C-alpha cells in the first residue's frame, strides 16, 4: 500500500455564524493527484488554508508523513515541505517575476542563478516566463504561471493547487498535467482543487467531495461522469442550460478601426479591431492569454479611450468617453481580475456595488451615497446569484473566489445593460454556479441585451456564443457562426490562421 504523505482527522473550523469545516477526514498518498471537490463555499479554501498554515483549525489533527503536523504559519508549512498555488494571486505588482519568487524562498540564490532556474523550470513546464518582467505587466494567465513556478522550485512533498488552470489555455493545461504526472511519479503528493470536472476525470486518481463543510463522498473520478460528480457536489441533479427564445435584432454596438498602442513594453497593441453586436446576440472571443484580451476590454469599457468614431453604442459615439458615461449609456463590463480590478478587497459588498451601479441604480444622487440602497442592491445580488456570504457587510476579500465572481457578474447583469462585456465569466466557479452564470447571460440576451464573452474556456464559448472570433496579437478575426464550428478550426484561428473565415457580419 502506498504511504500517505498527508492525513487529516476530524478537522474543524468555525467563523462567526459559519461552520466552514466540520469533522473533515481524508488522506493524500505519495504519487497521488487527489481532487478536492465542492461548490463555492463548501469549505475547500478554508481547508487548504489550514494545511498551509494560514488558518489554525479549531479541532482535529493533521499528519505529514508519520509526524503530527500543525503549521503555525506558511513559512513553517514550506519548511515542512508543503507548497501552495493560490487561486487569488499573492504577488507584488511593482516587483519582477524573479523578485516575487525570491520572496517565497527562505534562502534565495543570487539573482542571476535564480533567473536561470526560473527560465529553465518554466520552459520545462511549457509555461514560459521572463524573470525580469514586472508583475503589473503580466496577464492573469501569466501571473498564474508565476505562482506555479514559485511552488515547483521548492520541490515540495505535498503540493496544493487551487484552480491552477483557470486562466491557462487547454494546451498549457495539458503541459501542466504532464509535469504533475512527472512529479507524482517521483512521489510528490498533489492536492488539486478545480471546478473543471472533465479535467478532474482525466487527470486525478481520487476525489474527496465536500458539501457545507463536511465530507459527503469519496470516489475514483474516472469511474463517474462529470454530471454525476456535479450531482455529488450539489446533492441533486444539474439543470440543463436553456438557450431558447433568442433572436438577433438591431445593431447595438459597432466597433470599427479600433487601434491602441500597447499599454506597456510587454502589453499588446490593438490593431484595427472591428466587430458588430446585435440585440439578443452573444459574441464569443477566444484567445491565448496575453493576446490583447485585457486591452480590448479596457477599450470597450472606457478605461482607455479611443479615437472618435471607433466605438458606437446605439449609433452614439462613445469613443472619447470614460467608464461612467458609458455605463450610464448602457455599456457595462466585468473584468477578468475580480479582486483588485472588479472589486476593492477591503470594501464591503455593499460598498463594491457603488463602483459600477452608483448611477444606473440611483445609489449616488447629488454626490450623496444612498447606503441603504447600496445595501439593498447588494442583498438582491447575493440572493439572486446565490452568493455564499454572511451578508452585504462582508469584505470582498472574505469571499471565496467563485462567490466573488458570482457577485461581480450579478452586480453587472442586474443593472440591465444594453451591452455587457465580460472577461472569463466563470473563472474559478463550480459547475453548478458556472451553469447559473451562463444561464444569467443567456437570459440577459433573451431580454434584448448584446453580450461579448471573452474567455479561454473554449467549451464555454461554444456553449454560449452565436458567433465566434479569435484574438491573436491584438487582431480580431472575422466572426464565424458557432454552429458546426470545431475545436480544430478554433485552434487554427487562435494561432492566427484567419484566412478561412467568413466576411464580417
C-alpha positions in Angstrom: 0.0 0.0 0.0 1.3 3.5 -0.9 2.2 5.5 2.2 0.2 8.6 2.9 2.1 11.9 2.7 -0.7 13.9 4.3 -3.7 12.9 6.5 -6.4 14.9 8.3 -8.6 13.6 11.0 -11.8 15.3 12.0 -10.5 18.8 11.2 -13.0 21.6 12.1 -13.1 25.4 11.7 -15.8 27.9 12.7 -16.2 31.6 12.0 -19.0 33.8 13.4 -22.2 32.4 12.1 -20.5 29.9 9.8 -19.1 26.3 10.3 -16.6 26.3 7.5 -15.3 22.8 8.1 -16.9 20.1 10.2 -15.0 16.9 11.1 -13.2 16.6 7.8 -11.1 13.5 7.4 -9.2 12.4 4.3 -5.7 11.4 3.2 -3.4 12.0 0.2 -0.9 9.3 -0.8 2.5 9.7 -2.2 2.4 9.9 -6.0 -1.4 10.6 -6.0 -3.2 13.5 -7.6 -6.1 13.9 -5.2 -9.0 16.2 -6.2 -10.9 18.3 -3.6 -14.4 19.0 -5.0 -17.3 21.1 -3.8 -19.4 24.0 -4.6 -18.2 27.6 -3.9 -18.4 28.0 -0.2 -18.2 24.3 0.5 -15.1 24.7 2.7 -12.3 23.9 0.3 -10.4 27.1 0.6 -10.6 27.1 4.4 -9.4 23.5 4.5 -6.3 24.1 2.3 -5.5 27.3 4.3 -5.3 25.2 7.4 -3.0 22.8 5.7 -0.8 25.6 4.5 -0.7 27.3 7.9 -2.7 30.4 7.0 -5.5 29.4 9.4 -5.4 27.3 12.6 -8.0 24.6 13.0 -10.3 24.7 16.0 -10.2 20.9 16.4 -8.9 17.8 14.8 -5.4 16.7 13.9 -3.1 16.6 10.8 -0.1 14.4 9.9 2.6 14.9 7.4 4.2 11.5 6.8 4.3 9.8 10.3 4.6 13.1 12.2 1.9 15.3 13.7 1.7 18.4 11.6 0.4 21.8 12.9 2.0 24.6 11.0 1.9 28.0 12.7 2.3 29.9 9.5 3.0 29.4 5.8 6.8 29.6 6.4 6.5 26.6 8.8 4.4 24.8 6.1 7.0 25.4 3.4 9.8 24.3 5.7 7.9 21.1 6.3 7.6 20.5 2.5 4.1 21.9 1.8 3.7 24.3 -1.1 0.6 26.0 -2.4 -0.6 27.7 -5.7 -3.2 30.2 -4.7 -6.4 30.9 -6.6 -6.0 34.6 -5.9 -2.5 35.7 -6.8 -0.2 36.7 -3.9 2.1 38.8 -6.0 3.5 42.3 -5.7 2.7 44.3 -8.9 5.8 46.6 -8.7 8.3 43.8 -8.4 9.6 41.5 -11.1 8.9 37.8 -11.6 12.2 36.8 -10.0 11.8 39.2 -7.1 8.4 37.8 -6.3 9.6 34.3 -6.4 12.6 35.2 -4.2 10.2 36.5 -1.6 8.8 33.0 -1.2 12.2 31.4 -0.7 14.0 31.1 2.7 17.5 31.4 1.2 17.1 32.6 -2.4 20.2 32.1 -4.7 21.9 35.0 -6.4 19.7 36.9 -8.8 21.4 35.6 -12.0 21.2 32.0 -10.8 17.6 32.3 -9.7 16.7 33.9 -13.1 18.3 30.9 -14.9 16.4 28.4 -12.7 13.1 30.2 -13.3 13.7 30.2 -17.1 14.7 26.5 -17.1 11.8 25.3 -15.0 9.2 27.5 -16.7 10.3 26.2 -20.1 10.3 22.6 -18.9 6.7 23.1 -17.8 5.7 24.7 -21.1 4.8 27.9 -19.2 7.5 30.3 -20.4 8.3 33.3 -18.2 10.7 36.3 -18.4 12.2 36.6 -14.9 12.8 40.3 -15.5 9.2 41.3 -16.3 7.3 43.3 -13.7 4.1 41.6 -12.4 2.0 44.7 -13.3 2.7 44.0 -17.0 1.5 40.4 -16.9 -1.9 39.0 -17.9 -3.8 36.9 -15.4 -2.7 33.7 -17.1 1.0 34.8 -16.9 0.6 35.7 -13.2 -0.8 32.2 -12.6 2.4 30.8 -14.2 4.5 32.7 -11.6 2.6 31.1 -8.8 3.0 27.7 -10.2 6.7 28.0 -10.9 7.4 29.6 -7.5 5.9 26.4 -5.8 7.7 24.0 -8.1 11.1 25.5 -7.3 10.5 24.3 -3.7 10.5 20.6 -4.6 7.5 20.0 -2.2 6.4 16.8 -0.5 2.8 18.0 -0.8 1.7 20.4 -3.5 -1.6 22.1 -3.1 -3.1 23.6 -6.3 -6.1 25.9 -6.1 -7.6 26.3 -9.5 -4.2 26.4 -11.3 -5.7 26.0 -14.8 -8.4 28.6 -14.5 -6.7 31.1 -16.9 -4.5 28.6 -18.8 -5.2 27.5 -22.4 -6.1 23.9 -23.0 -2.5 23.4 -24.4 -0.9 25.0 -21.3 -3.1 22.9 -19.0 -2.1 19.7 -20.8 1.6 20.6 -20.4 1.0 21.3 -16.7 -0.6 18.0 -16.1 2.2 16.2 -17.9 4.6 17.8 -15.4 2.3 17.0 -12.5 2.4 13.3 -13.5 6.2 13.5 -13.5 6.1 15.0 -10.0 3.7 12.3 -8.9 5.9 9.6 -10.3 8.7 10.9 -8.1 6.4 10.5 -5.0 5.1 14.1 -4.7 1.5 14.1 -3.3 -0.7 16.6 -5.1 -4.0 18.0 -3.6 -5.9 19.6 -6.5 -8.9 21.9 -6.4 -10.7 22.6 -9.7 -14.2 23.2 -10.9 -13.4 21.7 -14.3 -14.8 18.3 -13.9 -13.6 16.9 -17.1 -10.2 17.9 -16.1 -10.6 16.1 -12.8 -11.9 13.0 -14.6 -9.0 12.9 -17.0 -6.1 13.5 -14.5 -7.0 12.8 -10.9 -6.6 9.5 -9.1 -9.1 10.1 -6.3 -11.6 12.7 -5.2 -12.9 13.9 -1.8 -16.2 15.8 -2.1 -17.2 18.5 0.4 -20.7 19.9 0.9 -21.5 22.6 3.5 -18.1 21.9 5.1 -18.4 18.2 5.5 -17.0 15.2 3.5 -20.0 13.7 1.8 -18.3 11.3 -0.6 -15.0 9.9 -1.9 -14.5 8.2 -5.2 -12.4 7.5 -8.2 -13.4 10.3 -10.5 -12.5 8.3 -13.6 -15.4 6.0 -12.8 -18.0 8.8 -12.9 -19.3 11.2 -15.5 -18.9 15.0 -15.0 -22.7 15.2 -14.4 -22.5 12.5 -11.7 -19.6 14.3 -10.0 -21.6 17.6 -10.1 -24.6 15.8 -8.6 -22.5 14.6 -5.7 -21.3 18.1 -5.1 -24.7 19.8 -5.1 -26.7 16.9 -3.7 -29.0 16.7 -6.7 -29.2 16.8 -10.5 -27.9 19.7 -12.6 -30.4 21.7 -14.6 -29.6 21.9 -18.3 -29.0 25.4 -19.8 -31.9 26.9 -21.8 -30.7 28.6 -25.0 -34.1 29.1 -26.5 -36.1 32.2 -27.2 -33.4 34.5 -28.5 -33.4 36.3 -31.8 -30.8 38.7 -33.2 -32.2 42.2 -33.5 -30.8 45.6 -34.4 -27.1 46.5 -34.1 -26.4 47.8 -30.6 -22.6 48.1 -30.6 -20.3 48.8 -33.6 -16.5 48.9 -33.3 -14.5 49.9 -36.3 -10.8 50.6 -36.9 -10.1 50.4 -33.2 -6.3 50.6 -32.7 -4.5 51.2 -29.4 -0.8 51.3 -28.6 0.4 48.7 -26.1 0.0 50.0 -22.6 3.5 48.8 -21.7 6.5 47.3 -23.3 5.1 43.8 -22.5 1.5 44.7 -23.3 -0.4 44.0 -26.6 -1.4 46.7 -29.1 -4.9 46.5 -30.6 -4.8 46.6 -34.4 -7.8 47.6 -36.5 -10.3 45.8 -34.3 -13.8 45.7 -35.9 -17.0 44.0 -34.7 -20.7 44.4 -34.6 -23.0 43.1 -31.9 -26.8 42.8 -32.2 -29.5 42.8 -29.7 -30.1 39.3 -28.3 -26.7 38.1 -29.6 -23.8 36.6 -27.7 -20.4 37.1 -29.4 -17.6 34.9 -28.1 -14.0 36.0 -28.3 -11.3 33.4 -27.6 -7.5 33.7 -27.4 -4.4 32.6 -25.7 -3.5 34.7 -22.6 -1.6 37.9 -23.4 -3.1 38.5 -26.9 -5.0 41.6 -26.1 -8.0 40.5 -24.1 -7.4 43.0 -21.2 -6.6 45.8 -23.7 -9.8 45.1 -25.6 -12.0 45.1 -22.5 -10.3 48.4 -21.4 -11.0 50.0 -24.8 -14.7 48.9 -24.7 -15.3 49.8 -21.1 -13.8 53.3 -21.5 -10.8 52.7 -19.1 -8.8 53.5 -22.2 -10.3 56.0 -24.6 -10.0 55.7 -28.3 -10.2 58.0 -31.4 -13.6 59.4 -32.4 -15.7 57.1 -34.5 -14.3 53.8 -33.2 -16.8 52.7 -30.5 -20.5 53.4 -31.1 -23.5 52.3 -28.9 -26.9 52.7 -30.5 -25.3 55.0 -33.0 -23.9 57.2 -30.4 -20.1 57.8 -30.5 -18.7 56.9 -27.1 -15.1 56.6 -28.2 -13.8 59.5 -26.2 -16.0 58.9 -23.1 -14.8 57.3 -19.9 -16.3 54.4 -18.0 -19.0 56.3 -16.2 -20.7 57.9 -19.2 -20.5 54.5 -21.0 -22.2 52.8 -18.0 -24.9 55.4 -18.0 -25.5 54.8 -21.7 -25.7 51.1 -21.1 -22.3 49.7 -21.9 -21.1 47.7 -18.9 -18.1 45.5 -18.3 -16.8 42.9 -15.9 -13.0 42.5 -16.0 -11.0 39.3 -15.5 -9.2 40.3 -12.3 -12.1 40.2 -9.9 -10.2 41.0 -6.7 -8.5 44.4 -7.2 -10.0 45.4 -10.6 -13.6 44.4 -10.4 -13.8 44.7 -6.6 -11.9 46.5 -3.9 -10.7 43.8 -1.5 -11.3 45.7 1.8 -14.6 47.3 0.7 -17.8 45.6 1.8 -20.0 44.0 -0.9 -22.5 46.9 -0.4 -19.7 49.4 -1.0 -18.5 47.5 -4.0 -21.9 47.9 -5.7 -21.1 51.6 -5.9 -18.1 51.1 -8.2 -20.4 50.4 -11.2 -24.0 50.7 -10.1 -24.0 54.1 -8.4 -25.6 56.0 -11.3 -27.6 53.2 -13.1 -29.3 52.1 -9.8 -29.6 55.5 -8.3 -27.3 54.7 -5.4 -25.5 58.1 -5.7 -27.5 61.3 -6.0 -26.1 64.8 -5.9 -22.8 63.5 -4.6 -24.5 61.7 -1.7 -24.4 57.9 -1.2 -27.7 56.0 -0.5 -26.2 53.5 1.9 -29.5 51.8 2.4 -30.0 51.4 -1.3 -26.5 50.1 -1.8 -27.1 47.5 0.9 -30.4 46.5 -0.6 -28.9 46.1 -4.0 -26.1 44.0 -2.7 -28.6 41.8 -0.8 -30.5 41.4 -4.1 -27.4 40.3 -5.9 -26.5 37.9 -3.1 -29.9 36.4 -3.2 -30.4 36.1 -6.9 -26.9 34.8 -7.7 -26.7 32.5 -4.6 -23.5 34.3 -3.3 -22.4 32.4 -0.2 -21.6 35.1 2.3 -22.7 36.3 5.8 -24.2 39.4 4.2 -23.6 42.7 2.3 -21.3 43.9 5.0 -18.7 41.2 4.3 -15.5 42.4 2.8 -14.9 41.3 -0.8 -11.6 39.6 0.2 -13.5 37.4 2.7 -15.4 35.6 -0.1 -14.2 32.5 -1.9 -13.1 33.2 -5.5 -16.2 31.6 -7.0 -18.6 33.5 -4.8 -16.9 36.8 -5.5 -17.1 36.0 -9.2 -20.8 35.4 -8.9 -21.2 38.7 -7.1 -19.3 40.7 -9.7 -21.3 39.1 -12.6 -24.6 39.6 -10.8 -23.8 43.2 -10.0 -23.5 43.9 -13.7 -26.3 41.7 -15.0 -28.9 43.1 -12.6 -28.3 46.6 -14.0 -30.0 45.5 -17.2 -27.2 46.8 -19.6 -27.7 47.4 -23.3 -24.3 45.7 -23.9 -22.3 43.7 -21.4 -18.7 42.7 -21.9 -17.4 40.0 -19.6 -13.9 38.5 -19.4 -13.6 35.0 -18.0 -17.1 35.0 -16.6 -16.8 31.6 -14.9 -13.2 31.6 -13.8 -12.9 29.6 -10.5 -16.7 29.0 -10.3 -18.1 25.5 -9.5 -20.1 23.5 -12.1 -23.4 24.4 -10.7 -22.6 28.1 -10.3 -21.0 28.2 -13.7 -24.2 26.9 -15.2 -26.1 29.6 -13.3 -23.8 32.4 -14.5 -24.1 31.2 -18.1 -27.8 31.0 -17.8 -28.0 34.5 -16.5 -26.1 35.7 -19.6 -28.4 33.8 -21.9 -31.4 35.3 -20.0 -30.0 38.8 -20.3 -29.6 38.2 -24.1 -33.1 36.9 -24.2 -34.3 40.3 -22.9 -32.6 42.0 -25.8 -29.1 42.8 -24.5 -26.0 42.2 -26.5 -23.2 40.3 -24.8 -19.5 39.9 -25.5 -17.9 36.9 -23.7 -14.1 36.9 -23.7 -12.9 33.5 -22.4 -10.1 30.9 -22.6 -12.7 28.2 -22.0 -13.5 27.1 -25.5 -16.3 24.8 -24.4 -17.9 27.7 -22.6 -17.6 29.8 -25.8 -19.2 27.1 -27.9 -22.0 26.6 -25.4 -22.9 30.3 -25.1 -21.9 32.1 -28.3 -23.8 32.6 -31.5 -20.7 33.8 -33.3 -17.0 33.3 -32.5 -13.9 35.5 -33.1 -10.3 34.8 -32.3 -8.0 37.4 -30.8 -4.4 37.0 -31.9 -1.6 39.5 -31.3 -4.2 42.3 -30.9 -6.0 41.4 -34.1 -9.6 40.2 -34.1 -10.6 37.6 -36.7 -13.7 37.7 -38.8 -16.6 36.1 -37.0 -17.8 32.6 -37.6 -21.1 31.0 -36.6 -20.6 28.6 -33.8 -23.0 26.1 -35.5 -20.7 23.3 -36.8 -17.6 25.1 -35.5 -14.9 22.5 -34.3 -12.2 22.8 -31.8 -9.7 22.2 -34.6 -10.9 25.2 -36.6 -10.8 27.3 -33.4 -7.3 26.2 -32.7 -6.2 27.4 -36.2 -7.9 30.7 -35.5 -6.3 31.1 -32.2 -2.9 30.5 -33.8 -3.6 33.3 -36.3 -4.8 31.4 -39.3 -7.7 33.7 -40.2 -8.0 33.2 -44.0 -10.7 30.6 -43.6 -13.2 33.0 -42.1 -16.4 34.4 -43.4 -16.9 38.0 -44.2 -17.7 40.2 -41.2 -21.3 40.3 -40.3 
